[in-house]
Amino acid sequence: MSTPFYVSPQQAMADRAEYARKGIARGRSLVVLQYADGIVFVGENPSRALHKFSEIYDRIGFAAAGKYNEYENLRIGGVRYADLRGYTYDRDDVTARGLANVYAQTLGTIFSSQAEKPYEVELVVAEVGDRPENDQIYRLPHDGSIVDEHGSVAVGGNAEQISGYLDQRHRDGMTLAEALRLAVQALSRDTNGSEREIPAERLEVAVLDRTRWQKRKFKRIVGGQLSRLLASGAGEPSPRDEDESPDEE
């Protein structure tokens, strides 16, 4: 009788982690940055229907890199968790920290299970506060760990290089236009150090804007408003522009 093939638990977990990292690296990068009035999500995404960024609840946004079908399942589960908790208790009881803990348990269970492959996803859960110091940004890698981020974070693709670029240039109190242009500059850098142009129509941009009078702070930046912000010397969109732009789920 042949001897069963043995793989140590350490090697098995290392192989699963490498598998997940390679899957995430094949996806396009995205960045999440704090600015003076909230948090901005920026990513290269040629699809107009398959979103990387979504609203989870009133003040909470979701960003993901990796396999779309896997992070879409997680997004839907997060929306259901938030709706149920807000309805059962109070809307203020729905927090990014609580949602990040739920995602961490789900990802950790899947990663450690030998019955299914690990998810090839990396998530960011962000909540905008009443003041910049109350903003929360959590990054969740494929293994279910939680990383509390401040200022800026990049996931997917060449996230390490982009994060280094942002760490050197991001500062507190940036306007939305400044933060957006910094994010696009970071995403435009290739692994060999060269730069490429990313047209506005290939960008997906959303914000959690603490200055909005609505309870829901999530809003997509599209069309002419996005082009104006990207243009050299562009200023902030006027309150009238924001009110006239339709909300998107």
Backbone as JSON, one array per atom type, in Angstrom:
{
  "sequence": "MSTPFYVSPQQAMADRAEYARKGIARGRSLVVLQYADGIVFVGENPSRALHKFSEIYDRIGFAAAGKYNEYENLRIGGVRYADLRGYTYDRDDVTARGLANVYAQTLGTIFSSQAEKPYEVELVVAEVGDRPENDQIYRLPHDGSIVDEHGSVAVGGNAEQISGYLDQRHRDGMTLAEALRLAVQALSRDTNGSEREIPAERLEVAVLDRTRWQKRKFKRIVGGQLSRLLASGAGEPSPRDEDESPDEE",
  "N": [[0.85, -1.19, 0.0], [0.59, 2.19, -0.85], [2.18, 5.07, 0.59], [0.3, 7.74, 1.98], [0.3, 11.0, 0.53], [1.88, 13.64, 2.17], [1.43, 16.92, 3.35], [2.65, 19.58, 5.15], [0.85, 21.57, 7.58], [1.73, 24.25, 7.64], [2.94, 24.57, 5.11], [0.75, 24.08, 3.47], [-0.96, 26.24, 4.08], [0.67, 28.34, 3.27], [0.79, 27.84, 0.52], [-1.9, 28.25, -0.19], [-2.16, 30.94, 0.44], [-0.37, 32.07, -1.4], [-1.62, 31.38, -3.78], [-4.01, 32.89, -3.59], [-2.95, 35.51, -3.5], [-1.75, 35.76, -6.04], [-4.0, 35.65, -7.67], [-5.34, 38.0, -6.9], [-3.46, 39.91, -7.65], [-3.66, 39.88, -10.4], [-5.77, 41.49, -10.96], [-6.96, 44.89, -11.57], [-5.56, 47.75, -9.94], [-6.76, 49.69, -7.13], [-7.45, 52.67, -5.26], [-7.94, 54.2, -2.07], [-8.56, 57.19, -0.49], [-8.28, 59.64, 2.08], [-9.74, 62.88, 2.18], [-10.31, 66.42, 2.66], [-13.11, 66.73, 3.04], [-14.09, 64.18, 3.24], [-13.96, 60.79, 2.07], [-12.4, 59.36, -0.73], [-12.83, 57.11, -3.44], [-11.0, 55.53, -5.93], [-10.46, 53.99, -9.02], [-9.23, 52.05, -11.81], [-11.44, 51.1, -14.22], [-12.92, 49.8, -16.85], [-15.5, 48.91, -17.26], [-18.92, 49.83, -17.18], [-20.92, 48.75, -15.73], [-20.14, 46.74, -13.92], [-19.26, 47.27, -10.87], [-16.54, 48.34, -8.8], [-16.73, 49.75, -6.47], [-19.06, 50.42, -3.91], [-22.05, 51.39, -2.13], [-22.61, 50.53, 1.21], [-24.0, 51.2, 3.56], [-25.45, 54.03, 5.3], [-23.17, 55.76, 5.89], [-21.09, 54.24, 5.03], [-18.78, 52.78, 2.84], [-17.72, 50.47, 0.26], [-15.02, 48.75, -1.18], [-13.29, 46.75, -3.59], [-10.87, 44.44, -4.83], [-9.94, 41.95, -7.2], [-11.49, 38.78, -7.87], [-14.53, 39.22, -9.44], [-17.07, 37.9, -9.04], [-16.73, 36.76, -6.54], [-16.17, 38.89, -4.71], [-18.5, 40.3, -5.09], [-20.47, 38.66, -3.99], [-19.69, 38.89, -1.31], [-20.14, 41.63, -0.93], [-22.95, 41.81, -1.2], [-23.71, 40.23, 0.98], [-22.73, 41.89, 3.03], [-24.4, 44.15, 2.76], [-26.87, 43.04, 3.44], [-26.36, 42.28, 6.11], [-25.93, 44.85, 7.24], [-28.43, 46.12, 6.79], [-30.15, 44.49, 8.27], [-29.12, 44.73, 10.89], [-29.36, 47.51, 11.3], [-32.13, 47.79, 11.14], [-33.03, 46.12, 13.21], [-31.79, 47.12, 15.54], [-30.44, 50.04, 15.75], [-29.8, 52.66, 13.4], [-27.37, 53.89, 13.83], [-25.91, 51.89, 14.96], [-24.77, 50.43, 12.99], [-21.65, 50.0, 11.82], [-18.41, 50.6, 10.31], [-16.39, 49.17, 11.53], [-17.74, 47.0, 12.74], [-18.76, 45.78, 10.43], [-16.37, 45.14, 9.12], [-15.37, 43.22, 10.88], [-17.22, 41.16, 10.48], [-16.73, 40.51, 7.78], [-14.07, 39.71, 8.08], [-14.3, 37.37, 9.6], [-15.68, 35.76, 7.78], [-13.91, 35.63, 5.53], [-11.65, 34.56, 6.8], [-12.57, 32.05, 7.65], [-13.1, 30.78, 5.19], [-10.55, 30.82, 4.09], [-9.06, 29.15, 5.76], [-10.31, 26.75, 5.45], [-10.15, 23.52, 4.11], [-11.85, 22.5, 2.29], [-12.64, 24.13, 0.24], [-11.46, 26.5, -2.2], [-9.37, 29.38, -1.4], [-10.71, 32.73, -1.24], [-10.1, 34.97, -3.88], [-9.68, 37.81, -3.28], [-9.42, 41.2, -2.12], [-10.39, 43.46, 0.27], [-11.73, 46.74, 1.04], [-13.13, 48.55, 3.6], [-14.8, 51.44, 4.42], [-15.64, 54.21, 6.49], [-17.15, 57.33, 6.8], [-16.7, 59.99, 9.03], [-18.02, 62.55, 11.29], [-16.01, 64.36, 11.52], [-12.67, 64.69, 10.13], [-10.82, 63.23, 11.73], [-12.37, 61.22, 12.7], [-12.85, 59.46, 10.67], [-12.83, 56.16, 9.28], [-10.91, 53.53, 7.96], [-10.58, 50.34, 6.77], [-8.6, 47.66, 5.77], [-8.9, 44.49, 4.29], [-7.24, 41.66, 3.78], [-6.91, 38.56, 1.84], [-6.82, 36.53, 3.75], [-8.4, 37.13, 5.89], [-7.49, 38.79, 7.9], [-7.39, 42.01, 9.59], [-6.56, 45.28, 8.76], [-5.95, 48.37, 10.03], [-6.14, 51.33, 8.43], [-4.75, 54.55, 7.59], [-5.15, 57.72, 6.1], [-4.32, 56.87, 3.29], [-4.79, 54.05, 1.1], [-3.96, 51.24, -0.92], [-5.01, 48.58, -3.04], [-4.87, 45.4, -4.78], [-3.39, 44.46, -8.01], [-0.35, 46.19, -8.59], [-0.1, 47.03, -5.8], [1.69, 47.56, -3.73], [3.72, 49.23, -4.76], [2.16, 51.44, -5.51], [1.12, 52.21, -3.03], [3.45, 53.09, -1.73], [4.03, 55.35, -3.3], [1.8, 56.95, -2.74], [2.06, 57.31, 0.04], [4.21, 59.03, 0.2], [3.22, 61.38, -0.87], [0.6, 61.99, -0.17], [-1.42, 64.08, 1.9], [-2.9, 65.56, 4.83], [-6.04, 67.28, 4.69], [-6.38, 67.72, 1.97], [-8.02, 68.87, -1.03], [-10.92, 67.6, -2.81], [-10.4, 67.54, -5.57], [-7.58, 67.63, -5.61], [-6.93, 65.25, -4.23], [-8.08, 63.38, -5.95], [-6.62, 63.74, -8.33], [-4.08, 63.01, -7.42], [-4.53, 60.32, -6.84], [-5.05, 59.29, -9.42], [-2.59, 59.79, -10.64], [-0.99, 58.03, -9.15], [-2.12, 55.54, -9.85], [-1.47, 55.52, -12.51], [1.14, 54.83, -12.79], [3.4, 52.47, -13.95], [4.83, 49.2, -13.26], [7.49, 49.32, -14.03], [8.2, 51.9, -13.59], [7.51, 53.81, -15.47], [4.99, 56.07, -16.83], [1.52, 56.12, -17.71], [-1.36, 57.22, -19.53], [-4.57, 57.5, -18.15], [-7.69, 57.63, -19.3], [-10.65, 59.59, -18.52], [-13.01, 58.16, -18.94], [-12.36, 55.57, -18.35], [-12.18, 55.42, -15.69], [-13.4, 54.69, -12.43], [-15.05, 56.39, -9.96], [-15.88, 57.32, -6.69], [-17.33, 58.84, -3.77], [-17.4, 59.29, -0.2], [-19.04, 61.69, 1.22], [-18.87, 63.93, 3.72], [-20.13, 66.38, 3.92], [-22.57, 66.36, 2.68], [-26.05, 66.94, 2.84], [-27.86, 64.9, 2.95], [-28.71, 61.8, 4.6], [-27.47, 59.58, 3.54], [-24.23, 59.24, 2.51], [-22.74, 58.38, 0.38], [-21.67, 58.73, -2.97], [-21.45, 58.7, -6.5], [-18.97, 59.89, -8.76], [-19.19, 61.14, -11.86], [-19.09, 61.58, -15.49], [-19.29, 64.93, -16.66], [-18.66, 66.23, -14.25], [-16.6, 64.65, -13.19], [-14.67, 64.99, -15.2], [-14.13, 67.74, -14.96], [-12.97, 67.85, -12.43], [-10.66, 66.4, -12.86], [-9.33, 67.99, -14.64], [-6.66, 70.31, -15.17], [-6.06, 72.52, -12.57], [-8.64, 72.4, -11.66], [-11.47, 73.08, -9.6], [-13.39, 72.49, -6.6], [-16.5, 70.67, -6.94], [-19.53, 72.44, -7.2], [-22.12, 72.95, -4.64], [-24.56, 72.94, -5.96], [-24.03, 71.41, -8.26], [-23.59, 68.94, -7.06], [-26.09, 68.36, -5.91], [-27.64, 68.12, -8.18], [-26.67, 65.9, -9.4], [-27.49, 62.52, -9.94], [-28.01, 60.0, -7.42], [-26.4, 56.83, -7.26], [-26.73, 53.36, -6.86]],
  "CA": [[0.0, 0.0, 0.0], [1.41, 3.4, -0.95], [2.07, 6.02, 1.7], [-0.42, 8.96, 1.59], [1.13, 12.19, 0.37], [1.72, 14.51, 3.33], [1.83, 18.32, 3.25], [2.55, 20.19, 6.46], [-0.13, 22.66, 7.63], [2.37, 25.51, 7.29], [3.11, 24.62, 3.67], [-0.57, 24.17, 2.86], [-1.45, 27.61, 4.22], [1.51, 29.19, 2.42], [0.36, 27.63, -0.86], [-3.2, 28.89, -0.36], [-1.93, 32.39, 0.44], [0.26, 32.41, -2.68], [-2.67, 31.25, -4.8], [-4.9, 34.04, -3.48], [-2.21, 36.73, -3.86], [-1.58, 35.81, -7.49], [-5.29, 35.99, -8.25], [-5.61, 39.42, -6.63], [-2.5, 40.72, -8.42], [-4.07, 39.96, -11.79], [-6.79, 42.53, -11.1], [-6.5, 46.27, -11.6], [-5.43, 48.36, -8.62], [-7.65, 50.78, -6.74], [-6.95, 53.4, -4.1], [-8.91, 54.89, -1.21], [-7.83, 58.28, 0.16], [-9.0, 60.66, 2.83], [-9.56, 64.28, 1.81], [-10.83, 67.31, 3.7], [-14.54, 66.58, 3.26], [-14.55, 62.81, 3.24], [-13.12, 59.7, 1.58], [-12.61, 59.15, -2.17], [-12.47, 55.8, -4.0], [-10.6, 55.71, -7.32], [-9.92, 52.78, -9.63], [-9.37, 51.91, -13.26], [-12.49, 50.12, -14.45], [-13.57, 50.13, -18.12], [-16.91, 48.5, -17.25], [-19.87, 50.77, -16.57], [-21.94, 47.99, -15.01], [-19.54, 45.93, -12.86], [-18.61, 48.28, -10.04], [-15.6, 47.99, -7.74], [-17.09, 50.52, -5.28], [-20.5, 50.41, -3.66], [-22.54, 51.83, -0.83], [-23.1, 49.48, 2.09], [-25.0, 51.81, 4.44], [-25.49, 55.5, 5.24], [-21.84, 56.38, 5.9], [-20.12, 53.18, 4.82], [-18.52, 52.39, 1.47], [-17.07, 49.17, 0.06], [-14.17, 48.66, -2.37], [-12.74, 45.4, -3.67], [-10.05, 44.04, -5.97], [-9.87, 40.5, -7.33], [-12.53, 38.14, -8.67], [-15.78, 39.98, -9.27], [-18.18, 37.12, -8.48], [-16.48, 36.49, -5.13], [-16.39, 40.07, -3.87], [-19.91, 40.7, -5.19], [-21.17, 37.89, -2.95], [-19.37, 39.5, -0.02], [-20.83, 42.93, -0.86], [-24.37, 41.56, -0.94], [-23.81, 39.8, 2.37], [-22.54, 43.05, 3.88], [-25.61, 44.97, 2.71], [-27.9, 42.34, 4.23], [-25.99, 42.42, 7.53], [-26.16, 46.23, 7.67], [-29.87, 46.39, 6.82], [-30.76, 43.76, 9.39], [-28.69, 45.32, 12.16], [-29.95, 48.83, 11.42], [-33.57, 47.64, 11.39], [-33.24, 45.47, 14.5], [-31.31, 47.97, 16.63], [-30.49, 51.45, 15.39], [-28.94, 52.91, 12.24], [-26.04, 54.24, 14.31], [-25.21, 50.67, 15.37], [-24.08, 49.86, 11.82], [-20.35, 50.66, 11.74], [-17.41, 49.95, 9.47], [-15.67, 48.2, 12.36], [-18.56, 45.8, 12.84], [-18.8, 45.13, 9.13], [-15.05, 44.56, 8.87], [-15.28, 41.99, 11.68], [-18.02, 40.13, 9.8], [-15.97, 40.1, 6.6], [-12.87, 39.01, 8.52], [-14.69, 36.01, 9.98], [-16.03, 35.01, 6.56], [-12.69, 35.36, 4.76], [-10.78, 33.68, 7.57], [-13.12, 30.69, 7.62], [-12.89, 30.23, 3.86], [-9.11, 30.65, 3.85], [-8.54, 28.03, 6.54], [-11.03, 25.53, 5.11], [-9.54, 22.71, 3.05], [-12.9, 22.0, 1.41], [-12.83, 25.04, -0.89], [-10.31, 27.35, -2.45], [-9.49, 30.7, -0.77], [-11.21, 33.81, -2.09], [-9.08, 35.81, -4.51], [-10.19, 39.16, -3.12], [-8.93, 42.06, -1.06], [-11.47, 44.41, 0.5], [-11.57, 47.95, 1.86], [-14.37, 49.05, 4.17], [-14.53, 52.79, 4.9], [-16.76, 54.95, 7.07], [-16.85, 58.74, 6.96], [-17.18, 60.52, 10.3], [-18.39, 63.97, 11.29], [-14.74, 65.1, 11.37], [-11.66, 63.82, 9.51], [-10.19, 62.32, 12.68], [-13.3, 60.13, 12.99], [-12.94, 58.56, 9.53], [-12.29, 54.81, 9.5], [-10.61, 52.76, 6.76], [-10.07, 49.01, 7.12], [-8.23, 46.79, 4.64], [-9.04, 43.07, 4.64], [-6.63, 40.75, 2.8], [-7.6, 37.31, 1.55], [-6.81, 35.59, 4.87], [-9.33, 37.56, 6.92], [-6.92, 39.74, 8.86], [-7.89, 43.38, 9.47], [-5.52, 46.29, 8.88], [-6.51, 49.72, 10.21], [-5.36, 52.22, 7.59], [-4.97, 55.99, 7.78], [-4.7, 58.56, 5.0], [-4.5, 56.27, 1.98], [-4.55, 52.61, 1.0], [-4.09, 50.7, -2.27], [-5.15, 47.13, -3.1], [-4.88, 44.84, -6.13], [-2.32, 44.8, -8.93], [0.92, 46.58, -7.95], [-0.54, 47.86, -4.68], [2.83, 47.96, -2.9], [4.35, 50.39, -5.38], [1.21, 52.56, -5.44], [1.06, 52.65, -1.63], [4.65, 53.88, -1.47], [3.87, 56.64, -3.98], [0.8, 57.73, -2.0], [2.58, 57.65, 1.37], [5.13, 60.16, 0.08], [2.59, 62.59, -1.41], [-0.7, 62.3, 0.43], [-1.37, 64.92, 3.1], [-4.21, 65.88, 5.4], [-6.66, 68.52, 4.25], [-6.43, 67.87, 0.51], [-9.34, 69.01, -1.64], [-11.32, 66.44, -3.59], [-9.69, 67.58, -6.84], [-6.18, 67.28, -5.36], [-6.87, 63.83, -3.9], [-8.41, 62.62, -7.15], [-5.49, 63.78, -9.26], [-3.02, 62.21, -6.83], [-4.9, 58.91, -7.01], [-4.87, 58.93, -10.83], [-1.15, 59.75, -10.87], [-0.48, 56.79, -8.56], [-2.6, 54.41, -10.65], [-0.89, 55.6, -13.85], [2.54, 54.4, -12.76], [3.62, 51.05, -14.21], [5.82, 48.57, -12.39], [8.85, 49.7, -14.44], [8.41, 53.31, -13.27], [6.96, 54.7, -16.49], [3.62, 56.52, -16.6], [0.59, 56.04, -18.83], [-2.54, 58.06, -19.33], [-5.84, 56.8, -17.92], [-8.77, 58.57, -19.62], [-11.72, 59.67, -17.53], [-14.03, 57.15, -19.17], [-11.9, 54.29, -17.81], [-12.08, 55.56, -14.24], [-14.57, 54.62, -11.55], [-14.77, 57.28, -8.83], [-16.99, 57.53, -5.76], [-16.93, 59.52, -2.54], [-18.22, 59.42, 1.0], [-18.93, 63.14, 1.42], [-19.47, 64.27, 5.01], [-20.84, 67.65, 3.84], [-23.89, 66.18, 2.07], [-27.12, 67.08, 3.83], [-28.57, 63.63, 3.03], [-28.17, 60.8, 5.52], [-26.59, 58.73, 2.74], [-23.07, 60.05, 2.13], [-22.07, 57.8, -0.78], [-22.05, 59.35, -4.24], [-20.53, 58.46, -7.6], [-18.53, 61.06, -9.53], [-19.2, 60.68, -13.26], [-19.36, 62.54, -16.55], [-18.66, 66.24, -16.68], [-18.11, 66.55, -12.94], [-15.31, 63.97, -13.09], [-13.74, 65.64, -16.13], [-13.74, 69.03, -14.4], [-12.07, 67.61, -11.3], [-9.38, 65.91, -13.36], [-8.67, 69.03, -15.43], [-5.66, 71.09, -14.46], [-6.59, 73.71, -11.89], [-10.06, 72.27, -11.37], [-11.85, 73.3, -8.22], [-14.38, 71.58, -6.05], [-17.82, 70.8, -7.52], [-20.42, 73.29, -6.4], [-23.23, 72.23, -4.04], [-25.61, 72.77, -6.95], [-23.66, 70.27, -9.08], [-23.78, 67.7, -6.28], [-27.5, 68.09, -5.73], [-28.25, 67.77, -9.45], [-26.16, 64.59, -9.84], [-28.3, 61.47, -9.32], [-27.34, 58.96, -6.65], [-26.38, 55.5, -7.87], [-26.48, 52.29, -5.91]],
  "C": [[0.89, 1.24, 0.0], [1.16, 4.32, 0.23], [1.33, 7.28, 1.24], [0.52, 10.15, 1.51], [0.84, 13.17, 1.5], [2.23, 15.91, 3.01], [1.63, 18.96, 4.62], [1.51, 21.31, 6.45], [0.48, 24.01, 7.24], [2.52, 25.66, 5.78], [1.78, 24.76, 2.96], [-1.12, 25.59, 2.94], [-0.64, 28.57, 3.36], [1.1, 29.06, 0.96], [-0.98, 28.32, -1.13], [-3.05, 30.41, -0.4], [-1.32, 32.83, -0.88], [-0.76, 32.36, -3.81], [-3.59, 32.48, -4.78], [-4.2, 35.33, -3.91], [-2.04, 36.86, -5.37], [-2.9, 36.17, -8.18], [-5.63, 37.45, -8.07], [-4.72, 40.31, -7.49], [-2.88, 40.83, -9.88], [-5.11, 41.04, -12.03], [-6.18, 43.92, -11.12], [-6.51, 46.86, -10.19], [-6.52, 49.41, -8.39], [-7.07, 51.42, -5.49], [-8.12, 54.05, -3.37], [-8.12, 55.93, -0.41], [-8.78, 59.15, 0.97], [-8.72, 62.04, 2.21], [-10.33, 65.12, 2.82], [-12.29, 67.03, 4.04], [-15.01, 65.13, 3.23], [-13.51, 61.82, 2.78], [-13.44, 59.48, 0.11], [-12.08, 57.78, -2.57], [-12.16, 55.99, -5.49], [-10.01, 54.41, -7.85], [-10.09, 52.81, -11.13], [-10.36, 50.78, -13.52], [-13.22, 50.49, -15.75], [-15.05, 49.77, -18.16], [-17.77, 49.56, -16.57], [-20.9, 50.06, -15.71], [-21.38, 47.21, -13.82], [-18.69, 46.84, -11.99], [-17.66, 47.65, -9.03], [-15.99, 48.63, -6.42], [-18.61, 50.53, -5.14], [-20.8, 50.98, -2.29], [-23.01, 50.62, -0.04], [-24.21, 50.01, 2.98], [-24.79, 53.32, 4.41], [-24.12, 56.13, 5.06], [-20.73, 55.41, 5.52], [-20.02, 52.84, 3.34], [-17.67, 51.13, 1.41], [-16.25, 49.24, -1.21], [-13.52, 47.29, -2.38], [-11.93, 45.23, -4.93], [-10.0, 42.52, -5.99], [-10.99, 39.97, -8.2], [-13.89, 38.77, -8.38], [-16.87, 39.15, -8.59], [-17.99, 36.86, -6.99], [-16.7, 37.74, -4.28], [-17.81, 40.61, -4.01], [-20.76, 39.94, -4.18], [-20.92, 38.48, -1.57], [-20.08, 40.85, 0.14], [-22.3, 42.74, -0.51], [-24.59, 41.11, 0.5], [-23.64, 40.95, 3.34], [-23.76, 43.96, 3.91], [-26.72, 44.34, 3.55], [-27.61, 42.45, 5.73], [-26.32, 43.83, 8.03], [-27.64, 46.55, 7.77], [-30.53, 45.72, 8.02], [-30.38, 44.39, 10.72], [-29.31, 46.7, 12.36], [-31.43, 48.77, 11.72], [-33.83, 47.08, 12.78], [-32.88, 46.38, 15.67], [-31.48, 49.45, 16.27], [-29.52, 51.67, 14.23], [-27.51, 53.25, 12.68], [-25.24, 53.03, 14.77], [-24.51, 49.98, 14.21], [-22.79, 50.64, 11.61], [-19.42, 49.89, 10.81], [-16.64, 48.91, 10.26], [-16.45, 46.9, 12.49], [-18.62, 45.04, 11.53], [-17.47, 44.47, 8.79], [-14.86, 43.27, 9.67], [-16.06, 40.85, 11.04], [-17.28, 39.61, 8.58], [-14.74, 39.3, 7.0], [-13.2, 37.57, 8.91], [-14.99, 35.16, 8.75], [-14.79, 34.64, 5.77], [-11.77, 34.4, 5.48], [-11.25, 32.25, 7.55], [-12.88, 30.04, 6.27], [-11.41, 29.94, 3.62], [-8.57, 29.41, 4.56], [-9.22, 26.71, 6.22], [-10.33, 24.8, 3.97], [-10.57, 22.23, 2.03], [-13.13, 22.9, 0.21], [-11.61, 25.94, -1.02], [-10.47, 28.69, -1.72], [-10.03, 31.73, -1.76], [-10.05, 34.64, -2.61], [-9.54, 37.27, -4.48], [-9.43, 39.88, -2.01], [-9.92, 43.21, -0.94], [-10.99, 45.65, 1.24], [-12.96, 48.37, 2.31], [-14.07, 50.4, 4.82], [-15.81, 53.43, 5.43], [-16.34, 56.39, 7.28], [-17.48, 59.23, 8.25], [-17.59, 61.98, 10.18], [-17.18, 64.87, 11.12], [-13.7, 64.15, 10.79], [-11.03, 62.83, 10.48], [-11.08, 61.14, 13.05], [-13.49, 59.18, 11.81], [-12.29, 57.22, 9.86], [-12.08, 54.13, 8.15], [-9.97, 51.44, 7.18], [-9.78, 48.23, 5.84], [-8.28, 45.34, 5.11], [-8.43, 42.22, 3.54], [-7.39, 39.44, 2.72], [-7.71, 36.38, 2.75], [-7.71, 36.01, 6.03], [-8.74, 38.43, 8.0], [-7.46, 41.14, 8.59], [-6.72, 44.34, 9.69], [-6.18, 47.66, 8.95], [-5.62, 50.71, 9.48], [-5.7, 53.68, 7.89], [-4.42, 56.74, 6.56], [-4.99, 57.98, 3.65], [-4.21, 54.79, 2.04], [-4.75, 52.21, -0.45], [-4.19, 49.19, -2.18], [-5.19, 46.69, -4.55], [-3.66, 45.22, -6.93], [-1.0, 45.07, -8.23], [0.66, 47.52, -6.78], [0.64, 48.36, -3.85], [3.51, 49.2, -3.45], [3.47, 51.62, -5.28], [1.14, 53.1, -4.02], [2.27, 53.5, -1.27], [4.57, 55.26, -2.09], [2.91, 57.53, -3.2], [1.33, 58.17, -0.64], [3.49, 58.88, 1.31], [4.42, 61.46, -0.27], [1.25, 62.95, -0.79], [-0.52, 63.13, 1.7], [-2.79, 65.19, 3.57], [-4.73, 67.18, 4.8], [-6.68, 68.74, 2.76], [-7.86, 68.11, 0.05], [-9.67, 67.74, -2.41], [-10.55, 66.39, -4.91], [-8.24, 67.16, -6.66], [-6.04, 65.78, -5.07], [-7.14, 62.97, -5.13], [-7.24, 62.59, -8.13], [-4.3, 62.98, -8.73], [-3.29, 60.72, -7.03], [-4.66, 58.47, -8.45], [-3.39, 58.87, -11.17], [-0.54, 58.45, -10.33], [-0.88, 55.58, -9.4], [-1.95, 54.38, -12.03], [0.53, 55.08, -13.92], [2.62, 52.88, -12.95], [4.7, 50.51, -13.27], [7.25, 48.95, -12.75], [9.16, 51.17, -14.2], [7.89, 54.29, -14.29], [5.5, 55.05, -16.16], [2.8, 56.37, -17.88], [-0.62, 56.91, -18.51], [-3.78, 57.19, -19.16], [-6.96, 57.8, -18.22], [-9.9, 58.5, -18.61], [-12.75, 58.57, -17.7], [-13.62, 55.77, -18.69], [-11.78, 54.32, -16.29], [-13.43, 55.35, -13.57], [-14.21, 55.4, -10.28], [-16.04, 57.41, -8.0], [-16.45, 58.2, -4.51], [-17.91, 59.22, -1.42], [-18.03, 60.85, 1.46], [-19.65, 63.52, 2.71], [-20.3, 65.55, 4.96], [-22.22, 67.51, 3.21], [-24.96, 66.26, 3.15], [-27.92, 65.79, 3.97], [-27.91, 62.71, 4.05], [-27.19, 59.88, 4.8], [-25.46, 59.59, 2.18], [-22.36, 59.55, 0.88], [-22.59, 58.43, -2.07], [-21.01, 59.02, -5.29], [-20.21, 59.76, -8.32], [-18.37, 60.6, -10.97], [-19.3, 61.87, -14.2], [-18.57, 63.82, -16.44], [-18.05, 66.63, -15.35], [-16.74, 65.91, -12.75], [-14.28, 64.64, -14.0], [-13.24, 66.97, -15.58], [-12.75, 68.86, -13.26], [-10.69, 67.17, -11.77], [-8.6, 66.98, -14.13], [-7.69, 69.82, -14.57], [-6.29, 72.33, -13.87], [-8.06, 73.61, -11.56], [-10.32, 72.49, -9.9], [-12.86, 72.28, -7.76], [-15.7, 71.74, -6.77], [-18.71, 71.62, -6.6], [-21.51, 72.46, -5.76], [-24.35, 71.99, -5.03], [-25.31, 71.56, -7.84], [-23.92, 68.97, -8.35], [-25.26, 67.35, -6.15], [-28.15, 67.63, -7.02], [-27.77, 66.42, -9.97], [-26.94, 63.49, -9.16], [-27.44, 60.51, -8.51], [-27.41, 57.66, -7.41], [-26.07, 54.51, -6.79], [-25.21, 51.58, -6.29]]
}
